Amino acid sequence: AAGFRPCLRCRPETAPFCPAWNGTRSTVARAMKLIDGGALDEGSVVDLAMRLGISSRHLARLFERHVGATPQQLARTLRVQRAKRLLDASNHTMTDIAFQAGFGSLRRFNAAFAELYGRSPSSLRARRA
């Protein structure tokens, strides 16, 4: 407050519970929060990395180290989870559920379900009934 620089030995900007204290984990946590909010539903990984102030290659490396998956894989998994909850809790059409969950098309919605569950979304809904 008096205009002096901070001590270089104790580095107060990296105090515990400060985002700098967590290092790259805080960047990954911010990215995951943005992805959960739909950042990759409309934008690309490059746009997400620019929002975080890093390159897309570095973001991919951080995700591989801390999460074990790419940002796109995480976004697809979150979309499928949202869609599964909507399938279980509502009686909307498949097209409505696909768009509400963040899929760009019904074809991608069906392909993601087939890849993850080995069956179509309508068969999951029929099994529920």
MMTF fields as JSON, N, C-alpha, C and O atoms, coordinates in Angstrom:
{
  "mmtfVersion": "1.0.0",
  "mmtfProducer": "UNKNOWN",
  "numBonds": 515,
  "numAtoms": 516,
  "numGroups": 129,
  "numChains": 1,
  "numModels": 1,
  "chainsPerModel": [1],
  "groupsPerChain": [129],
  "chainIdList": ["A"],
  "bondAtomList": [4, 2, 8, 6, 12, 10, 16, 14, 20, 18, 24, 22, 28, 26, 32, 30, 36, 34, 40, 38, 44, 42, 48, 46, 52, 50, 56, 54, 60, 58, 64, 62, 68, 66, 72, 70, 76, 74, 80, 78, 84, 82, 88, 86, 92, 90, 96, 94, 100, 98, 104, 102, 108, 106, 112, 110, 116, 114, 120, 118, 124, 122, 128, 126, 132, 130, 136, 134, 140, 138, 144, 142, 148, 146, 152, 150, 156, 154, 160, 158, 164, 162, 168, 166, 172, 170, 176, 174, 180, 178, 184, 182, 188, 186, 192, 190, 196, 194, 200, 198, 204, 202, 208, 206, 212, 210, 216, 214, 220, 218, 224, 222, 228, 226, 232, 230, 236, 234, 240, 238, 244, 242, 248, 246, 252, 250, 256, 254, 260, 258, 264, 262, 268, 266, 272, 270, 276, 274, 280, 278, 284, 282, 288, 286, 292, 290, 296, 294, 300, 298, 304, 302, 308, 306, 312, 310, 316, 314, 320, 318, 324, 322, 328, 326, 332, 330, 336, 334, 340, 338, 344, 342, 348, 346, 352, 350, 356, 354, 360, 358, 364, 362, 368, 366, 372, 370, 376, 374, 380, 378, 384, 382, 388, 386, 392, 390, 396, 394, 400, 398, 404, 402, 408, 406, 412, 410, 416, 414, 420, 418, 424, 422, 428, 426, 432, 430, 436, 434, 440, 438, 444, 442, 448, 446, 452, 450, 456, 454, 460, 458, 464, 462, 468, 466, 472, 470, 476, 474, 480, 478, 484, 482, 488, 486, 492, 490, 496, 494, 500, 498, 504, 502, 508, 506, 512, 510],
  "bondOrderList": [1, 1, 1, 1, 1, 1, 1, 1, 1, 1, 1, 1, 1, 1, 1, 1, 1, 1, 1, 1, 1, 1, 1, 1, 1, 1, 1, 1, 1, 1, 1, 1, 1, 1, 1, 1, 1, 1, 1, 1, 1, 1, 1, 1, 1, 1, 1, 1, 1, 1, 1, 1, 1, 1, 1, 1, 1, 1, 1, 1, 1, 1, 1, 1, 1, 1, 1, 1, 1, 1, 1, 1, 1, 1, 1, 1, 1, 1, 1, 1, 1, 1, 1, 1, 1, 1, 1, 1, 1, 1, 1, 1, 1, 1, 1, 1, 1, 1, 1, 1, 1, 1, 1, 1, 1, 1, 1, 1, 1, 1, 1, 1, 1, 1, 1, 1, 1, 1, 1, 1, 1, 1, 1, 1, 1, 1, 1, 1],
  "groupList": [{"groupName": "ALA", "atomNameList": ["N", "CA", "C", "O"], "elementList": ["N", "C", "C", "O"], "formalChargeList": [0, 0, 0, 0], "bondAtomList": [1, 0, 2, 1, 3, 2], "bondOrderList": [1, 1, 2], "singleLetterCode": "A", "chemCompType": "L-PEPTIDE LINKING"}, {"groupName": "GLY", "atomNameList": ["N", "CA", "C", "O"], "elementList": ["N", "C", "C", "O"], "formalChargeList": [0, 0, 0, 0], "bondAtomList": [1, 0, 2, 1, 3, 2], "bondOrderList": [1, 1, 2], "singleLetterCode": "G", "chemCompType": "PEPTIDE LINKING"}, {"groupName": "PHE", "atomNameList": ["N", "CA", "C", "O"], "elementList": ["N", "C", "C", "O"], "formalChargeList": [0, 0, 0, 0], "bondAtomList": [1, 0, 2, 1, 3, 2], "bondOrderList": [1, 1, 2], "singleLetterCode": "F", "chemCompType": "L-PEPTIDE LINKING"}, {"groupName": "ARG", "atomNameList": ["N", "CA", "C", "O"], "elementList": ["N", "C", "C", "O"], "formalChargeList": [0, 0, 0, 0], "bondAtomList": [1, 0, 2, 1, 3, 2], "bondOrderList": [1, 1, 2], "singleLetterCode": "R", "chemCompType": "L-PEPTIDE LINKING"}, {"groupName": "PRO", "atomNameList": ["N", "CA", "C", "O"], "elementList": ["N", "C", "C", "O"], "formalChargeList": [0, 0, 0, 0], "bondAtomList": [1, 0, 2, 1, 3, 2], "bondOrderList": [1, 1, 2], "singleLetterCode": "P", "chemCompType": "L-PEPTIDE LINKING"}, {"groupName": "CYS", "atomNameList": ["N", "CA", "C", "O"], "elementList": ["N", "C", "C", "O"], "formalChargeList": [0, 0, 0, 0], "bondAtomList": [1, 0, 2, 1, 3, 2], "bondOrderList": [1, 1, 2], "singleLetterCode": "C", "chemCompType": "L-PEPTIDE LINKING"}, {"groupName": "LEU", "atomNameList": ["N", "CA", "C", "O"], "elementList": ["N", "C", "C", "O"], "formalChargeList": [0, 0, 0, 0], "bondAtomList": [1, 0, 2, 1, 3, 2], "bondOrderList": [1, 1, 2], "singleLetterCode": "L", "chemCompType": "L-PEPTIDE LINKING"}, {"groupName": "GLU", "atomNameList": ["N", "CA", "C", "O"], "elementList": ["N", "C", "C", "O"], "formalChargeList": [0, 0, 0, 0], "bondAtomList": [1, 0, 2, 1, 3, 2], "bondOrderList": [1, 1, 2], "singleLetterCode": "E", "chemCompType": "L-PEPTIDE LINKING"}, {"groupName": "THR", "atomNameList": ["N", "CA", "C", "O"], "elementList": ["N", "C", "C", "O"], "formalChargeList": [0, 0, 0, 0], "bondAtomList": [1, 0, 2, 1, 3, 2], "bondOrderList": [1, 1, 2], "singleLetterCode": "T", "chemCompType": "L-PEPTIDE LINKING"}, {"groupName": "TRP", "atomNameList": ["N", "CA", "C", "O"], "elementList": ["N", "C", "C", "O"], "formalChargeList": [0, 0, 0, 0], "bondAtomList": [1, 0, 2, 1, 3, 2], "bondOrderList": [1, 1, 2], "singleLetterCode": "W", "chemCompType": "L-PEPTIDE LINKING"}, {"groupName": "ASN", "atomNameList": ["N", "CA", "C", "O"], "elementList": ["N", "C", "C", "O"], "formalChargeList": [0, 0, 0, 0], "bondAtomList": [1, 0, 2, 1, 3, 2], "bondOrderList": [1, 1, 2], "singleLetterCode": "N", "chemCompType": "L-PEPTIDE LINKING"}, {"groupName": "SER", "atomNameList": ["N", "CA", "C", "O"], "elementList": ["N", "C", "C", "O"], "formalChargeList": [0, 0, 0, 0], "bondAtomList": [1, 0, 2, 1, 3, 2], "bondOrderList": [1, 1, 2], "singleLetterCode": "S", "chemCompType": "L-PEPTIDE LINKING"}, {"groupName": "VAL", "atomNameList": ["N", "CA", "C", "O"], "elementList": ["N", "C", "C", "O"], "formalChargeList": [0, 0, 0, 0], "bondAtomList": [1, 0, 2, 1, 3, 2], "bondOrderList": [1, 1, 2], "singleLetterCode": "V", "chemCompType": "L-PEPTIDE LINKING"}, {"groupName": "MET", "atomNameList": ["N", "CA", "C", "O"], "elementList": ["N", "C", "C", "O"], "formalChargeList": [0, 0, 0, 0], "bondAtomList": [1, 0, 2, 1, 3, 2], "bondOrderList": [1, 1, 2], "singleLetterCode": "M", "chemCompType": "L-PEPTIDE LINKING"}, {"groupName": "LYS", "atomNameList": ["N", "CA", "C", "O"], "elementList": ["N", "C", "C", "O"], "formalChargeList": [0, 0, 0, 0], "bondAtomList": [1, 0, 2, 1, 3, 2], "bondOrderList": [1, 1, 2], "singleLetterCode": "K", "chemCompType": "L-PEPTIDE LINKING"}, {"groupName": "ILE", "atomNameList": ["N", "CA", "C", "O"], "elementList": ["N", "C", "C", "O"], "formalChargeList": [0, 0, 0, 0], "bondAtomList": [1, 0, 2, 1, 3, 2], "bondOrderList": [1, 1, 2], "singleLetterCode": "I", "chemCompType": "L-PEPTIDE LINKING"}, {"groupName": "ASP", "atomNameList": ["N", "CA", "C", "O"], "elementList": ["N", "C", "C", "O"], "formalChargeList": [0, 0, 0, 0], "bondAtomList": [1, 0, 2, 1, 3, 2], "bondOrderList": [1, 1, 2], "singleLetterCode": "D", "chemCompType": "L-PEPTIDE LINKING"}, {"groupName": "HIS", "atomNameList": ["N", "CA", "C", "O"], "elementList": ["N", "C", "C", "O"], "formalChargeList": [0, 0, 0, 0], "bondAtomList": [1, 0, 2, 1, 3, 2], "bondOrderList": [1, 1, 2], "singleLetterCode": "H", "chemCompType": "L-PEPTIDE LINKING"}, {"groupName": "GLN", "atomNameList": ["N", "CA", "C", "O"], "elementList": ["N", "C", "C", "O"], "formalChargeList": [0, 0, 0, 0], "bondAtomList": [1, 0, 2, 1, 3, 2], "bondOrderList": [1, 1, 2], "singleLetterCode": "Q", "chemCompType": "L-PEPTIDE LINKING"}, {"groupName": "TYR", "atomNameList": ["N", "CA", "C", "O"], "elementList": ["N", "C", "C", "O"], "formalChargeList": [0, 0, 0, 0], "bondAtomList": [1, 0, 2, 1, 3, 2], "bondOrderList": [1, 1, 2], "singleLetterCode": "Y", "chemCompType": "L-PEPTIDE LINKING"}],
  "groupTypeList": [0, 0, 1, 2, 3, 4, 5, 6, 3, 5, 3, 4, 7, 8, 0, 4, 2, 5, 4, 0, 9, 10, 1, 8, 3, 11, 8, 12, 0, 3, 0, 13, 14, 6, 15, 16, 1, 1, 0, 6, 16, 7, 1, 11, 12, 12, 16, 6, 0, 13, 3, 6, 1, 15, 11, 11, 3, 17, 6, 0, 3, 6, 2, 7, 3, 17, 12, 1, 0, 8, 4, 18, 18, 6, 0, 3, 8, 6, 3, 12, 18, 3, 0, 14, 3, 6, 6, 16, 0, 11, 10, 17, 8, 13, 8, 16, 15, 0, 2, 18, 0, 1, 2, 1, 11, 6, 3, 3, 2, 10, 0, 0, 2, 0, 7, 6, 19, 1, 3, 11, 4, 11, 11, 6, 3, 0, 3, 3, 0],
  "groupIdList": [1, 2, 3, 4, 5, 6, 7, 8, 9, 10, 11, 12, 13, 14, 15, 16, 17, 18, 19, 20, 21, 22, 23, 24, 25, 26, 27, 28, 29, 30, 31, 32, 33, 34, 35, 36, 37, 38, 39, 40, 41, 42, 43, 44, 45, 46, 47, 48, 49, 50, 51, 52, 53, 54, 55, 56, 57, 58, 59, 60, 61, 62, 63, 64, 65, 66, 67, 68, 69, 70, 71, 72, 73, 74, 75, 76, 77, 78, 79, 80, 81, 82, 83, 84, 85, 86, 87, 88, 89, 90, 91, 92, 93, 94, 95, 96, 97, 98, 99, 100, 101, 102, 103, 104, 105, 106, 107, 108, 109, 110, 111, 112, 113, 114, 115, 116, 117, 118, 119, 120, 121, 122, 123, 124, 125, 126, 127, 128, 129],
  "secStructList": [7, 7, 1, 7, 7, 7, 7, 6, 6, 6, 7, 4, 4, 4, 7, 6, 6, 1, 2, 2, 2, 2, 6, 2, 2, 2, 2, 2, 2, 2, 2, 2, 2, 2, 2, 2, 6, 6, 2, 2, 2, 2, 1, 7, 2, 2, 2, 2, 2, 2, 2, 2, 6, 1, 7, 2, 2, 2, 2, 2, 2, 2, 2, 2, 2, 2, 6, 1, 1, 7, 2, 2, 2, 2, 2, 2, 2, 2, 2, 2, 2, 2, 2, 2, 2, 2, 2, 2, 2, 7, 7, 7, 7, 2, 2, 2, 2, 2, 2, 2, 2, 6, 7, 1, 7, 2, 2, 2, 2, 2, 2, 2, 2, 2, 2, 2, 2, 1, 1, 7, 2, 2, 2, 2, 2, 2, 2, 2, 7],
  "xCoordList": [0.826, 0.0, 0.864, 0.444, 2.067, 2.957, 3.773, 4.542, 3.633, 4.34, 5.605, 6.321, 5.908, 7.092, 6.764, 5.607, 7.775, 7.571, 7.482, 8.013, 6.821, 6.746, 8.101, 8.964, 8.265, 9.486, 9.636, 8.677, 10.828, 11.04, 11.262, 11.167, 11.554, 11.795, 10.477, 10.301, 9.556, 8.323, 7.243, 6.305, 7.333, 6.398, 4.943, 4.285, 4.44, 3.067, 1.996, 0.873, 2.308, 1.284, 0.995, 0.003, 1.846, 1.598, 1.25, 1.661, 0.511, 0.07, -0.9, -1.558, -0.997, -1.956, -3.366, -3.772, -4.096, -5.472, -5.558, -6.654, -4.431, -4.383, -4.326, -3.705, -4.952, -4.898, -3.474, -3.232, -2.533, -1.144, -0.547, 0.373, -1.054, -0.568, -0.868, -0.068, -2.007, -2.393, -1.702, -1.746, -1.068, -0.344, -1.279, -2.293, -0.92, -1.693, -3.039, -3.925, -3.206, -4.506, -5.613, -6.759, -5.262, -6.285, -6.707, -7.872, -5.77, -6.107, -7.038, -8.011, -6.737, -7.585, -8.959, -9.974, -8.997, -10.288, -11.122, -12.333, -10.492, -11.212, -11.734, -12.867, -10.907, -11.319, -12.489, -13.43, -12.435, -13.525, -14.818, -15.895, -14.722, -15.914, -16.501, -17.719, -15.625, -16.103, -16.718, -17.735, -16.102, -16.637, -17.997, -18.92, -18.119, -19.401, -20.467, -21.65, -20.051, -20.978, -21.299, -22.098, -20.69, -21.009, -20.032, -20.378, -18.812, -17.834, -17.492, -17.209, -17.513, -17.189, -18.429, -18.317, -19.613, -20.822, -20.887, -21.282, -20.508, -20.529, -19.136, -18.989, -18.112, -16.764, -15.876, -16.316, -14.608, -13.621, -12.633, -12.68, -11.743, -10.705, -9.757, -9.251, -9.521, -8.651, -9.27, -8.566, -10.58, -11.264, -11.187, -10.965, -11.369, -11.281, -9.878, -9.724, -8.864, -7.484, -7.185, -6.489, -7.705, -7.493, -8.157, -7.602, -9.347, -10.008, -9.185, -9.212, -8.45, -7.631, -6.242, -5.512, -5.879, -4.584, -3.441, -2.291, -3.734, -2.695, -2.949, -3.986, -2.006, -2.195, -3.021, -3.13, -3.598, -4.433, -3.589, -4.073, -2.341, -1.453, -1.146, -1.133, -0.897, -0.612, -1.85, -1.737, -3.015, -4.258, -4.431, -4.816, -4.154, -4.258, -3.274, -3.621, -2.048, -1.064, -1.521, -1.384, -2.063, -2.542, -3.697, -3.755, -4.611, -5.73, -5.246, -5.749, -4.283, -3.75, -3.087, -3.223, -2.372, -1.676, -2.648, -2.521, -3.607, -4.45, -5.771, -6.292, -6.317, -7.626, -7.505, -8.28, -6.546, -6.394, -7.268, -7.451, -7.813, -8.664, -8.477, -7.915, -8.949, -8.866, -10.07, -11.066, -9.987, -11.143, -12.393, -13.504, -12.217, -13.369, -14.004, -15.229, -13.188, -13.735, -14.518, -15.581, -13.988, -14.699, -16.028, -17.051, -16.019, -17.254, -18.275, -19.459, -17.836, -18.757, -19.344, -20.536, -18.527, -19.014, -20.042, -21.066, -19.77, -20.727, -22.035, -23.107, -21.96, -23.178, -24.004, -25.224, -23.328, -24.036, -24.671, -25.788, -23.971, -24.546, -25.785, -26.793, -25.697, -26.869, -28.027, -29.165, -27.732, -28.773, -29.388, -30.603, -28.574, -29.09, -30.023, -31.07, -29.653, -30.545, -31.855, -32.923, -31.775, -32.993, -33.851, -35.078, -33.211, -33.958, -34.699, -35.845, -34.048, -34.658, -35.74, -36.724, -35.559, -36.439, -37.56, -38.494, -37.488, -38.495, -39.051, -38.561, -40.086, -40.687, -40.53, -41.354, -39.472, -39.214, -38.84, -38.487, -38.923, -38.503, -36.985, -36.282, -36.501, -35.055, -34.328, -33.227, -34.942, -34.324, -34.199, -33.157, -35.244, -35.197, -34.117, -33.37, -34.041, -33.042, -31.641, -30.75, -31.437, -30.111, -29.663, -28.52, -30.537, -30.159, -30.048, -29.188, -30.9, -30.795, -29.506, -28.941, -29.047, -27.822, -26.569, -25.481, -26.701, -25.553, -25.019, -23.983, -25.702, -25.264, -25.678, -26.723, -24.857, -25.138, -26.152, -26.799, -26.294, -27.24, -27.707, -27.082, -28.812, -29.351, -28.432, -28.342, -27.755, -26.838, -25.666, -25.284, -25.097, -23.991, -24.475, -23.761, -25.687, -26.298, -26.414, -26.008, -26.964, -27.114, -25.761, -25.597, -24.79, -23.46, -22.755, -22.099, -22.884, -22.246, -22.861, -22.141, -24.18, -24.831, -24.421, -24.156, -24.366, -23.984, -22.551, -22.238, -21.677, -20.278, -20.133, -19.368, -20.853, -20.696, -21.485, -20.949, -22.748, -23.614, -23.821, -24.316, -23.446, -23.639, -25.079, -25.435, -25.912, -27.32, -27.812, -27.124, -28.984, -29.53, -30.209, -30.566, -30.392, -31.079, -32.528, -33.036, -33.181, -34.581, -34.687, -35.667, -33.687, -33.724, -33.5, -34.046, -32.7, -32.533, -33.833, -34.2, -34.523, -35.802, -36.841, -37.628, -36.861, -37.824, -37.567, -38.5, -36.304, -35.965, -36.442, -36.797, -36.452, -36.905, -38.402, -38.865, -39.152, -40.608, -40.916, -42.084],
  "yCoordList": [-1.194, 0.0, 1.248, 2.301, 1.132, 2.296, 2.458, 3.413, 1.556, 1.685, 0.862, 0.965, 0.036, -0.81, -2.102, -2.519, -2.724, -3.99, -5.111, -4.964, -6.242, -7.345, -8.026, -7.915, -8.715, -9.465, -10.565, -11.28, -10.701, -11.708, -13.096, -14.094, -13.174, -14.466, -15.148, -16.335, -14.418, -15.061, -15.092, -15.88, -14.285, -14.256, -14.294, -15.328, -13.189, -13.179, -13.454, -13.806, -13.304, -13.588, -15.072, -15.458, -15.915, -17.356, -17.868, -18.963, -17.096, -17.517, -18.686, -18.825, -19.534, -20.645, -20.153, -19.079, -20.951, -20.685, -19.596, -19.168, -19.156, -18.225, -19.086, -20.148, -18.667, -19.5, -19.818, -20.891, -18.913, -19.186, -20.319, -20.994, -20.538, -21.602, -22.968, -23.897, -23.081, -24.347, -24.587, -25.7, -23.577, -23.731, -23.992, -23.316, -24.981, -25.238, -25.889, -25.877, -26.453, -27.034, -25.987, -26.285, -24.754, -23.697, -23.351, -23.037, -23.408, -23.155, -24.24, -23.95, -25.481, -26.6, -26.499, -26.774, -26.111, -25.97, -24.866, -25.024, -23.748, -22.673, -23.156, -22.855, -23.907, -24.431, -25.394, -25.364, -26.245, -27.203, -26.491, -26.91, -25.427, -24.656, -23.997, -23.966, -23.467, -22.852, -23.893, -23.631, -25.07, -26.138, -26.585, -26.821, -26.703, -27.085, -26.029, -26.351, -24.779, -23.707, -23.612, -22.766, -24.468, -24.494, -23.786, -23.442, -23.556, -22.825, -23.561, -22.923, -24.885, -25.629, -26.01, -26.629, -25.65, -25.896, -24.946, -25.347, -23.703, -22.712, -22.43, -22.178, -22.471, -22.099, -23.307, -24.455, -23.008, -24.067, -24.103, -23.262, -25.083, -25.195, -23.998, -23.526, -23.515, -22.343, -21.125, -20.361, -20.941, -19.826, -19.966, -18.984, -21.186, -21.427, -21.115, -20.478, -21.559, -21.301, -19.807, -19.311, -19.093, -17.64, -16.968, -16.026, -17.445, -16.894, -17.116, -16.303, -18.229, -18.555, -17.918, -17.915, -17.383, -16.727, -17.684, -17.369, -18.86, -19.825, -20.341, -20.051, -21.104, -21.663, -22.939, -23.554, -23.325, -24.53, -25.785, -26.751, -25.782, -26.934, -27.08, -28.187, -25.938, -25.997, -26.451, -27.216, -25.99, -26.425, -27.933, -28.611, -28.456, -29.901, -30.664, -31.706, -30.147, -30.8, -30.781, -31.78, -29.655, -29.557, -30.522, -31.161, -30.628, -31.552, -32.992, -33.801, -33.314, -34.674, -35.006, -36.122, -34.045, -34.269, -34.352, -35.246, -33.443, -33.351, -34.114, -34.587, -34.24, -34.872, -36.236, -37.144, -36.383, -37.639, -37.73, -38.812, -36.592, -36.536, -35.174, -34.257, -35.052, -33.768, -32.9, -33.42, -31.599, -30.743, -31.17, -31.094, -31.617, -32.056, -33.313, -33.439, -34.24, -35.448, -35.105, -35.671, -34.175, -33.749, -33.093, -33.377, -32.223, -31.548, -32.558, -32.448, -33.539, -34.556, -35.386, -35.695, -35.747, -36.511, -35.712, -36.253, -34.431, -33.591, -33.446, -33.445, -33.321, -33.237, -34.513, -34.458, -35.67, -36.943, -37.093, -37.597, -36.66, -36.725, -35.842, -36.245, -34.613, -33.727, -34.366, -34.341, -34.941, -35.562, -36.762, -36.959, -37.55, -38.709, -38.26, -38.871, -37.195, -36.668, -36.179, -36.402, -35.506, -35.032, -36.191, -36.132, -37.246, -38.436, -39.063, -39.489, -39.12, -39.753, -38.891, -39.411, -37.556, -36.681, -36.034, -35.485, -36.087, -35.371, -36.26, -37.359, -35.744, -36.441, -35.632, -35.744, -34.814, -34.023, -34.94, -36.103, -34.398, -35.167, -35.301, -34.55, -36.256, -36.483, -35.26, -34.931, -34.595, -33.393, -32.296, -31.648, -32.083, -31.064, -31.393, -30.513, -32.643, -33.058, -32.864, -32.403, -33.216, -33.054, -31.606, -31.321, -30.69, -29.276, -28.685, -27.838, -29.116, -28.635, -29.104, -28.396, -30.285, -30.828, -30.209, -30.354, -29.52, -28.85, -29.486, -29.061, -30.5, -31.118, -30.239, -29.588, -30.221, -29.401, -30.028, -29.329, -31.354, -32.026, -33.326, -33.834, -33.843, -35.097, -36.27, -37.241, -36.171, -37.233, -37.365, -38.479, -36.238, -36.296, -36.803, -37.521, -36.422, -36.892, -38.413, -39.074, -38.967, -40.425, -41.125, -42.187, -40.541, -41.155, -41.164, -42.145, -40.085, -40.029, -41.059, -41.703, -41.224, -42.23, -43.628, -44.478, -43.873, -45.206, -45.527, -46.67, -44.52, -44.74, -45.017, -45.896, -44.281, -44.418, -45.59, -46.364, -45.727, -46.744, -47.984, -49.005, -47.894, -49.032, -49.225, -50.298, -48.216, -48.276, -46.868, -45.886, -46.779, -45.47, -44.822, -45.519, -43.508, -42.836, -43.302, -43.39, -43.597, -44.032, -45.396, -45.656, -46.266, -47.562, -47.38, -48.136, -46.381, -46.083, -45.575, -45.938, -44.732, -44.201, -45.315, -45.359, -46.217, -47.324, -48.262, -48.819, -48.426, -49.288, -48.67, -49.386, -47.316, -46.623, -46.856, -47.044, -46.843, -47.02, -48.475, -48.851],
  "zCoordList": [0.0, 0.0, 0.0, -0.481, 0.537, 0.613, -0.656, -0.764, -1.619, -2.889, -2.99, -3.986, -1.978, -2.035, -2.776, -2.829, -3.339, -4.017, -2.993, -1.892, -3.317, -2.357, -2.216, -3.087, -1.127, -0.866, -1.916, -2.207, -2.48, -3.516, -2.92, -3.635, -1.637, -1.015, -0.639, -0.911, -0.021, 0.439, -0.639, -0.521, -1.663, -2.79, -2.334, -2.452, -1.821, -1.29, -2.338, -1.978, -3.626, -4.64, -4.758, -5.375, -4.175, -4.203, -2.811, -2.429, -2.069, -0.746, -0.881, -1.912, 0.155, 0.084, -0.209, 0.236, -0.959, -1.386, -2.45, -2.814, -2.94, -4.068, -5.334, -5.305, -6.449, -7.67, -8.115, -8.667, -7.889, -8.284, -7.46, -7.921, -6.251, -5.388, -6.007, -5.893, -6.654, -7.285, -8.608, -9.132, -9.155, -10.411, -11.577, -11.747, -12.373, -13.586, -13.294, -14.148, -12.109, -11.758, -11.761, -12.1, -11.38, -11.378, -12.801, -13.043, -13.739, -15.143, -15.67, -16.365, -15.338, -15.767, -15.109, -15.75, -13.847, -13.157, -13.798, -13.959, -14.168, -14.853, -16.195, -16.57, -16.921, -18.227, -18.073, -18.867, -17.059, -16.846, -16.49, -16.915, -15.722, -15.373, -16.625, -16.802, -17.495, -18.739, -19.672, -20.316, -19.745, -20.587, -20.066, -20.846, -18.744, -18.153, -18.436, -18.547, -18.551, -18.884, -20.363, -20.766, -21.186, -22.611, -23.511, -24.641, -23.044, -23.861, -25.154, -26.168, -25.133, -26.353, -27.145, -28.203, -26.652, -27.432, -28.616, -29.711, -28.412, -29.497, -30.055, -31.251, -29.2, -29.619, -29.823, -29.768, -30.063, -30.291, -29.131, -28.234, -29.161, -28.137, -28.231, -27.212, -29.426, -29.602, -28.915, -28.256, -29.066, -28.398, -26.88, -26.173, -26.384, -24.95, -24.435, -23.393, -25.16, -24.744, -24.744, -23.858, -25.729, -25.762, -24.563, -23.998, -24.167, -22.981, -21.723, -20.799, -21.695, -20.534, -20.604, -19.614, -21.761, -21.911, -22.173, -21.866, -22.741, -23.08, -24.488, -25.084, -25.015, -26.357, -26.274, -25.214, -27.397, -27.418, -27.188, -26.599, -27.642, -27.402, -25.92, -25.383, -25.259, -23.83, -23.057, -22.099, -23.464, -22.828, -22.98, -22.027, -24.154, -24.38, -23.49, -22.935, -23.353, -22.477, -21.024, -20.317, -20.574, -19.192, -18.938, -17.887, -19.894, -19.737, -19.706, -18.926, -20.54, -20.56, -19.223, -18.723, -18.648, -17.381, -16.201, -15.364, -16.123, -14.936, -15.043, -14.033, -16.254, -16.423, -17.09, -16.79, -17.983, -18.707, -19.941, -20.499, -20.372, -21.56, -22.215, -21.616, -23.437, -24.125, -23.736, -23.233, -23.964, -23.689, -24.465, -23.939, -25.714, -26.501, -25.914, -25.906, -25.426, -24.813, -23.552, -23.3, -22.763, -21.567, -21.929, -21.305, -22.929, -23.354, -23.859, -23.541, -24.642, -25.164, -24.022, -24.035, -23.044, -21.896, -21.102, -20.685, -20.893, -20.167, -20.929, -20.323, -22.263, -23.08, -22.956, -22.797, -23.029, -22.936, -21.556, -21.442, -20.508, -19.162, -19.041, -18.459, -19.605, -19.597, -20.336, -19.868, -21.499, -22.312, -21.581, -21.632, -20.916, -20.173, -19.06, -18.842, -18.352, -17.307, -17.903, -17.332, -19.06, -19.717, -20.206, -20.127, -20.712, -21.143, -19.975, -20.117, -18.826, -17.654, -17.022, -16.496, -17.072, -16.305, -17.108, -16.523, -18.438, -19.22, -20.324, -20.582, -20.961, -22.099, -23.383, -24.29, -23.465, -24.669, -25.83, -25.634, -27.026, -28.199, -28.197, -27.521, -28.952, -29.032, -29.587, -29.145, -30.548, -31.127, -30.082, -29.986, -29.302, -28.242, -27.215, -26.787, -26.83, -25.849, -26.399, -25.685, -27.673, -28.275, -28.247, -27.89, -28.614, -28.641, -27.241, -27.001, -26.313, -24.933, -24.268, -23.436, -24.63, -24.038, -24.648, -24.091, -25.783, -26.381, -27.644, -28.155, -28.164, -29.416, -30.581, -30.539, -31.621, -32.79, -33.728, -34.507, -33.656, -34.54, -33.884, -32.952, -34.391, -33.88, -34.224, -33.472, -35.361, -35.774, -34.79, -34.433, -34.354, -33.384, -32.032, -31.332, -31.679, -30.44, -30.45, -29.495, -31.525, -31.639, -31.678, -31.078, -32.378, -32.475, -31.118, -30.768, -30.36, -29.042, -28.103, -27.339, -28.148, -27.311, -27.729, -26.879, -29.023, -29.503, -29.106, -28.773, -29.141, -28.778, -27.282, -26.886, -26.463, -25.019, -24.441, -23.648, -24.831, -24.234, -25.109, -24.633, -26.376, -27.267, -27.698, -28.185, -27.53, -27.938, -28.236, -27.955, -28.795, -29.165, -27.96, -27.009, -27.983, -26.882, -26.717, -25.6, -27.835, -27.732, -27.036, -26.338, -27.221, -26.53, -25.028, -24.225, -24.645, -23.217, -22.617, -21.5, -23.37, -22.873, -22.805, -21.859, -23.789, -23.785, -22.602, -22.023, -22.259, -21.121, -19.815, -18.879, -19.747, -18.55, -18.351, -17.226, -19.45, -19.372, -19.14, -19.042]
}
